[in-house]
Amino acid sequence: MAIGVGLAGATTQAARGVVMGGYSTALYLGLAVGSFAFGPVITRYGYATGFGLGAVVGAVGALIAAVLWTKAPHDVRELLTA
């Protein structure tokens, strides 16, 4: 909830719907796919391996998001952070 409020406050009113929709999509898709994808890993190799692999996937996703953010045109970043 706090992340949603922070994102809503950090964007312009025009971009708020897109930002909140993207956040909700990523959150719920991650919850659904995480259980589906890592359930078999945890069953076969244990919790430590499953959660470790989940952490690696999350870190790679964060790295990709950071790279995309730096490559975004300046006018788009200013619109989202104004």
Buried (B, 14 or more C-beta within 10 A) or exposed (E): EEEEEEBBEEBEEEBBEEBBEEBEEEEEEBEEEBEEEBEEBBEEEEEEEBEEBBEEBEEEEEEEEEEEEEEEEEEEEEBBEE
